[in-house]
Amino acid sequence: MEGVEMDGQQPAGHVPVMCARIVELLSVPLQPPGSVYVDCTLGLGGHAEAILTACPQARLIGIDRDRHALDLAAARLAGFGDRVELFQARYDELPEVLAEAGRPRVQAILADLGLSSMQIDRTERGFAYRTDAPLDMRMDDTQALTAAELLNTASVGELVRILRRFGEERFADRIARRIVAERDAEPFAGSARLVRVIEQAIPAAARAAGGGHPAKRTFQALRIAVNDELSALAGLLPAAIDALAPRGRLAVLAYHSGEDRLVKNALRDAATDRAPRGLPEVPAELRARLVLLTRGAERPDDNEVQVNPRAASARLRVGERIDEVAA
């Protein structure tokens, strides 16, 4: 995730979020020759470039479901030569990617969730609600389901569930009913009409109270649903923990509560013994697999947020795989 403002305005210089802190944490296991860093959400390659520069012995396995992002990242990282290997895949396909690369265990993994600045910048992708564009929102433009297809076929109940679960939209029912009424007159195709419908559905007092653009939560929810992001994240987290070599580290940057809740729970569970209370000794297979390196979620400092407003909602959590021999 490069630095992008949440409301879909211009990117703040394509700055990787919390880059210095991520390099500090992930560079520790990446010093030995042959160490491998996996960037599960390569984007424009900002974090990868910084880590490869700081860790000259490390190699990169870069993953992104967006072929356009991979092309741009490949150009950016070309100077690192054969230290870079890129794959078009969803990040929950991590085991398959590592098997293809011949690297079943790796020393560091980063997942920087959400959108990249390139996806926001290209209006034809339909992610930004301040610019009229086709309602696409696919990270992988070869998949069939688009935001327009979802809006034009989902029931009121399905839309309410999507808006509540993925957008935490308190006016989900009003918005969903207005969407269905409007599509009966004419199917949705462009983002500007959807924004108008959302604004009409939300009470004037709520719009006047602030809290960001009225369409922000709905667009977030549709994007997550179209790309099945939370299911993919739920699949990635255990696979990433399994893929870590002893003392390997996993870092995850989340940008909304649904993502962060999954990350928090997965890392907490992996850092907790699973044996029943009262056992004189915890069996090896039930011992904690991680130690947490961040207390709660770390946040960017005020200076970073001032330079890059997109970083304001970021939450960073990091865990280290416990040495299996010592365990």
N, C-alpha and C positions, 0 to 999 in steps of 0.2 A: 504494500500500500504506500504509494507516494503521497506526499502531503496535498490534500484537497480539502477545501472548505465543505462542510456538510451540506450546505444549501445549494450546491451545484454551481457556484460562481467560479471565477477563474482560479486555477490551482496556484498555491503559494510556492512557486519555484520548484516544483517536483522534489520536495525535500522529504527524504525517508523519515518516518516518525520515530522518535526516540533512538536515533541511529547510534549516537555515541554510547549510550547505555547498553544497547544490544551488542555492539562490537565488544564492549568491555566484558560482558557476561559470556558471550559465545566464543571469544577468542581463546579462552583458557584451555579447552580441550582440543583446539585446532592447531597447536604449535608443532606436534610431531609430523615428520614426513608421512605422506599418504593419508592424512586425516581427511575426513569427508564432511562437508557442510551441505545440508539439504535446505533449499529455500522452496517451501511448498506453495508459495504465492509470489512468484518471481516479479510480476508486475513489470515496471520499467528497469528493474535491476539495481536500484539504489542501495538497498541493504547488502546485496550480493557483492557489488563493487567495493563497498567499504570493508567488508569482511575479507574478501580475497586480497585486498591491499594490505590489511593489517596482519594477515596470516599467510605468508608467502609459501608455506608448505602445504596448504590446504587445497582441496579440490571441491568444485561445486557441482551438485546435481540440482538443477533448476526445474521447477514444475510450474506450469500455469495452464489453465483450461482455455485461455484466450490466445489463439494463434497470432493475433496482431501484437499482443504484448510480447510474446516470445520472439517475434521478429525484431522488435525494437530493443529488447534486452540483449539479443544476440549481437546486434551492432554495438551496443554500449560495452559489452564484455569481451569483444573480439580480441582486445589486447592481451587477455589472459590465456589465449591459445587453448591447448588441450587440457587445461585445468578446468574447463567448463564443459558440461554435458547437459543438454536441455531436452525436456520431454513435455509434450502436450498431453495433459491428463488432469482429472480432478484430484484434489489433494487426498481424498480418501482412497485413491488408487496407489497410495504410497508403497504398499508391499509389492505390487506388480512392477512399479517403476524401479525399485531397488533390486528386485530379482533380475530385471532386464539389464540393469547396470552392473550386476555382479557384486553388489555391496549390501549384503543383508544387515550389517550393523554399521552405524555411522556415529560420528562424534558430536554433531550439533545439528539441530533442526529448528527452523523458524517458520512460523505461520503468521502472516500479517493479513488479517481478515478484511473483508469488505471490498470496496472499489479502489481501483487505481485512478490516478489523475488522467491517464490516457482514455479510460472508459468514460469519464466525465466530460473530457474535452471534445470527444467526437460526438457531435449532436445526433448523428444518425443512429447511435447506439440506444438512445431513448432513456438514459438514466437521469438526466438533469431536468428538473421540473420548471426551471426558469426559462427554458428554451423550447419552442414548439418543435417536436420531432416525432417520428414514428414510435409507437409504444412497443419497443422491442425488449430491451433490458436483459438480453441473453449474454452471459459471459462467453459462452461457446456458441458462436453463431451458426453452428451446424445442427444444433438441437432443434426440435420441432416447436416446442412450446414457447410462445412469446407472451409479453404482458398483455397485448391486445387480445390474443386467444384466450388467456385466462379471464380477463375482464368480460369478454363476450360470451363465455360458456359457463362460468361458475355460478352456482346458486347463491341466493342471498345468504344462506347459512354458511356456505363455504367462504364467501368473501368476508363475512363478519369474523369467522375464525382466523382467517389470514391476517386481517387488519389488527385484531386484538393480540394474537400470539406473536406476530413478527414486527408489528409497528407500535404495540401498546397504545393504540388509538382509542380514546375514550368515546369518540363519536362513531365507532365502527358500524353500528347498526344503521344510523342515519345515512352515512356515506354509502354503505352497501345497497340500501334500498333506493337511493337516488341513482346510483350507477345502473342498477337493473332497470329502473323506469326509463332512464335516458337511452340505454342500449336497445330497448324495445322500439324506440323511434328510429334510431340509427346506430349501428355498431360503432364501437370506439376504434379509432385508428391513430389519432395524434394526441400528444401529451397536453397541449393547450386546452383542449376541450375537457379532458379529465380534470385538470386543475380547476377550471371554472365550476365543474360539478362538485368537486370537493369543497370549494369555497362556499358554494350555495348551501351545502349540507351542514356545514358547521355554523352554530349560532354566532350572530354578530358579536355578542359580548365575549365569546371565547376567542374569536379572531382578534378583537381589540386588545385582549389581555396580553398578547405577545406570546413568547415561547417558540418563536421560529415560524417559518413559512407554513401555512395551513396544510399544504400537500406533502410536507416532509415525511411524516410517519406513514402515509399511504404509499408513497413511492418506495420507501425503504421496505415495507412489508411485501409489496409486489415483487421487488427485486429478489428478496430472500426466497419467496415462494417459487418464482420462475426458475431460479438456479438451485433450488433445493439445498440452500446453504447450511442450514442447521443440521440436517441429516448427514451431509458430507462432513461437517465438523465433528459430529458424534462418531462417525466412522474413522476419522483421522486420528483422534486423540489416543485411543488405545493402540492403534497401529504405530504411531510415532513413539510411544513409550516402549513398545516391543522392539523397535528398530534401534534404540539407543545402545551403544556400547557402554561398558562400565565407565562411569564418570562422564558419560555423554550428557549433553544438556538440550532441553526442549524449551523454546521461548515462544509465547503466543501473544500477539497484540490483538485485542478485541476492541470494538467500538460501540457496542450497545449491550444492554443488560442480558439479552437472550444468549448472545455469544459468550459473554463473560461468565455467565452462570454455568454453562457447560464446561468451560475451561476450568473454572474454580473447582467444581465438583470432581472432575476427572483427575486433576492434579492432587487434590486433597485425598481422594480415595487411594491413589497410587502411593501416597506418602504415609499411609496408615496401615498398621498390621491388621490382618483380617482374621486372626485366630480368636476363638472364644476367650473371654476373660477367665483367669484362674489357671491357665496352663502354665506349668513350671518352665516350659521352654517353647518358644514359637517355632513351629516347623518352617523350614526354609521356604517352602512353596507358599506360605501364608505371610511372610514378612513383607514389610514395606519395600517398594521398588524404587521410590524416589525420595529425595530430600528437597524441600522447597527452598529456593534461593531468594525469593521475594516474600516479604511480609505483607500478606494481602496482595492487592494489585498496586504496582507502582504507576505513577502518573507523570506526565511531562511537566517540567517546571514552567513558571510564568514566562520566562524569556522565550522558550520554544513556542509556547502557545501564541505569544505576541507576534513572532515571526511567521508562524505557520498555524493559523486558526484551526485547520483540520485536525491537529493533534489534540485538541482540547478534550475530546471524549475518549482518548486512548487509554487502555488499561493493559499493563504488561505483567504477565506471570511467567515464572521460569522455574523449572525443576531439573534436578541432576539425578541421573541413574546411579543407584547405589552399586558399589563394586560387588559383583556377584561372588567373587572368591572370598572377600572379607565377610560377606553376609552369611 
